[in-house]
Amino acid sequence: MTTLYLIRHAEAEGNLYRRIHGQFDTNVTPNGRRQIAALARRFASIDIDACYSSDLTRTQTTAQAIAAPKGLPLRLEPGFREINLGIWEDRPFGWLYAFEQEEMHHFNQEPRLWHVAGAERFEEYTARFIAALTRVAQAHDGGTAAIFSHGAVMRGVMMALFPEVEIPHCDNTAVTRLFYDGGAFTLDFFNDNSHLTGNLST
């Protein structure tokens, strides 16, 4: 059995400035740095055998919460990238809520129905993520891997893997734990942000 921790990146510029960022590359904010420090404290006593990240800056930066203290190499996996949002990339959320109301509803509530020009569809982004997740799980059978990724793509993946579970939106640096055994994933917990005390939660 493989234990998998899926962790969303820390607060990034898109979160702070309310712009939608899929594969648009941005940096972590000062509050995001504080979230990373809290995440590092959470994982200080947890054994991790491997650390993976999407190849975007905000996830690579967040992944140092585990990789650096434990002396692990950071393995980059494009399969763990956020959704390609096509023509929505770097749009202000206010503009989208004003002029793309139907698709914003789909994006937030029914992602299987969401699509805009140039963007990945639900089946596409969940398939490439689950394929990468399976490779990691099989490569570390009997061990534990930490995977740093993004909120929207991970929510879609959880919906695809566990359609019977209501999957909420994910806080920055929130932690999900899965087990992989016998070719199947099971969900232990989702979106746990208990390490974000005080005003750290986004």
C-alpha positions as MATLAB code, in Angstrom:
seq = 'MTTLYLIRHAEAEGNLYRRIHGQFDTNVTPNGRRQIAALARRFASIDIDACYSSDLTRTQTTAQAIAAPKGLPLRLEPGFREINLGIWEDRPFGWLYAFEQEEMHHFNQEPRLWHVAGAERFEEYTARFIAALTRVAQAHDGGTAAIFSHGAVMRGVMMALFPEVEIPHCDNTAVTRLFYDGGAFTLDFFNDNSHLTGNLST';
ca = [
       0.000    0.000    0.000;
       1.165    3.536   -0.807;
       0.242    6.586    1.251;
      -0.224    9.748   -0.811;
      -0.476   13.278    0.544;
      -1.956   15.722   -1.970;
      -1.259   19.326   -1.026;
      -2.492   22.499   -2.663;
       0.035   25.287   -3.208;
       0.264   28.212   -0.782;
      -1.526   31.495   -1.409;
      -0.328   32.896   -4.734;
      -0.775   36.199   -6.535;
      -3.898   35.018   -8.327;
      -5.559   34.224   -4.997;
      -4.607   37.588   -3.537;
      -5.499   39.745   -6.528;
      -8.586   37.698   -7.464;
      -7.456   36.662  -10.926;
      -8.031   33.153  -12.225;
      -4.795   31.301  -12.867;
      -4.614   27.822  -14.281;
      -1.274   27.219  -15.997;
      -0.514   30.949  -15.871;
       2.637   31.026  -13.728;
       2.709   33.222  -10.609;
       4.542   33.585   -7.311;
       3.600   32.841   -3.715;
       2.558   35.836   -1.570;
       4.031   36.835    1.837;
       1.033   35.172    3.514;
       1.718   32.142    1.375;
       5.233   32.007    2.831;
       3.704   31.924    6.320;
       1.401   29.108    5.216;
       4.437   27.182    3.945;
       6.132   27.559    7.342;
       3.002   26.203    9.062;
       2.873   23.297    6.614;
       6.524   22.497    7.323;
       5.754   22.297   11.045;
       2.840   19.953   10.351;
       5.023   17.535    8.382;
       8.128   17.742   10.589;
       7.394   14.395   12.267;
       5.808   12.632    9.253;
       8.002   10.271    7.251;
       7.976   11.077    3.526;
       9.892    9.029    0.962;
       9.407   11.194   -2.123;
       8.231   14.692   -2.980;
       6.576   15.606   -6.289;
       5.287   18.900   -7.638;
       3.694   20.332  -10.709;
       6.248   22.326  -12.681;
       4.623   25.696  -11.909;
       6.378   28.161   -9.597;
       3.741   28.337   -6.873;
       3.766   24.578   -6.320;
       7.548   24.249   -6.481;
       7.893   26.974   -3.859;
       5.311   25.341   -1.587;
       6.902   21.923   -1.939;
      10.025   23.176   -0.160;
       8.004   22.851    3.074;
       8.684   19.116    2.830;
      11.528   18.678    0.350;
      14.020   21.047    1.983;
      13.762   19.957    5.663;
      13.799   16.271    4.729;
      16.593   16.588    2.176;
      14.466   15.133   -0.610;
      14.910   15.946   -4.292;
      11.888   17.698   -5.761;
      10.567   15.712   -8.708;
       8.640   17.796  -11.224;
       5.595   16.249  -12.898;
       3.652   18.281  -15.507;
       0.741   15.866  -15.051;
       0.063   17.569  -11.728;
      -0.401   21.019  -13.303;
      -3.525   23.076  -12.770;
      -6.240   23.024  -15.441;
      -5.384   24.798  -18.662;
      -8.050   27.522  -18.589;
      -7.731   28.591  -22.210;
      -9.116   32.101  -22.827;
      -9.896   32.494  -19.120;
      -6.240   32.580  -18.074;
      -5.433   35.648  -15.910;
      -8.979   37.054  -16.151;
     -10.258   38.921  -13.055;
     -12.834   36.897  -11.138;
     -15.107   39.955  -11.084;
     -15.184   40.035  -14.898;
     -15.968   36.324  -15.064;
     -18.818   36.576  -12.566;
     -20.226   39.539  -14.498;
     -19.918   38.239  -18.063;
     -19.464   34.446  -17.818;
     -22.106   33.595  -15.223;
     -23.205   30.268  -16.686;
     -19.685   28.939  -17.166;
     -18.646   30.199  -13.714;
     -21.536   28.203  -12.278;
     -20.323   25.152  -14.163;
     -16.715   25.743  -13.069;
     -17.687   26.004   -9.391;
     -20.594   23.558   -9.175;
     -20.599   21.226  -12.188;
     -17.056   21.036  -13.579;
     -17.936   18.150  -15.876;
     -20.035   20.640  -17.876;
     -17.497   23.480  -17.890;
     -15.657   24.405  -21.066;
     -14.302   27.557  -22.680;
     -12.216   28.019  -25.813;
      -8.731   26.568  -25.581;
      -9.309   24.952  -22.181;
      -8.948   21.357  -21.026;
     -12.145   19.427  -20.466;
     -12.914   17.540  -17.245;
     -12.084   14.169  -18.787;
      -8.756   15.440  -20.111;
      -7.330   17.028  -16.987;
      -8.547   14.332  -14.607;
      -7.132   11.586  -16.839;
      -3.635   13.064  -17.087;
      -3.544   13.750  -13.328;
      -4.780   10.267  -12.349;
      -2.263    8.687  -14.739;
       0.579   10.597  -13.026;
      -0.834    9.814   -9.581;
      -0.949    6.101  -10.406;
       2.654    6.158  -11.631;
       3.788    7.764   -8.373;
       1.769    5.338   -6.248;
       3.202    2.327   -8.051;
       6.756    3.682   -7.907;
       6.584    4.025   -4.113;
       4.688    0.899   -3.135;
       4.902    0.486    0.627;
       6.069    4.062    1.092;
       4.734    7.593    1.341;
       4.803   10.352   -1.264;
       3.841   14.028   -1.038;
       2.390   15.635   -4.166;
       1.996   19.398   -4.568;
      -0.651   20.548   -6.991;
      -3.590   22.922   -7.477;
      -7.092   23.383   -6.158;
      -9.309   23.064   -9.223;
      -7.573   20.089  -10.794;
      -7.420   18.200   -7.493;
     -11.118   18.849   -6.838;
     -11.946   17.427  -10.257;
      -9.764   14.392   -9.624;
     -11.461   13.730   -6.282;
     -14.851   13.989   -8.013;
     -13.716   11.519  -10.663;
     -12.254    9.031   -8.161;
     -14.931    9.326   -5.473;
     -18.221   10.350   -7.123;
     -20.183    9.391   -4.010;
     -18.381   11.990   -1.852;
     -19.205   15.702   -1.737;
     -15.936   17.464   -2.540;
     -15.624   21.073   -1.303;
     -13.211   23.690   -2.569;
      -9.691   23.419   -1.190;
      -7.867   25.959    0.987;
      -4.287   26.936    0.187;
      -1.836   24.344    1.616;
      -4.758   22.113    2.640;
      -3.885   18.418    2.801;
      -5.657   15.375    1.369;
      -4.561   11.829    2.160;
      -5.163    8.870   -0.130;
      -4.154    5.223    0.014;
      -3.356    3.190   -3.086;
      -3.584   -0.582   -2.867;
      -4.442   -3.299   -5.335;
      -4.839   -0.813   -8.177;
      -7.435    1.303   -6.358;
      -7.441    4.602   -4.452;
      -9.246    5.138   -1.150;
      -9.820    8.523    0.483;
      -8.775    9.008    4.105;
      -9.400   12.747    4.467;
      -9.758   15.789    2.223;
      -8.914   19.489    2.470;
      -7.562   19.483    6.023;
      -6.194   22.945    6.828;
      -5.873   22.518   10.597;
      -2.261   23.752   10.484;
      -3.460   27.212    9.344;
      -4.106   28.826   12.690;
      -4.860   32.496   13.345;
      -5.259   34.524   10.153;
      -3.314   32.192    7.846;
      -6.242   30.628    6.015;
      -6.898   32.145    2.602;
];
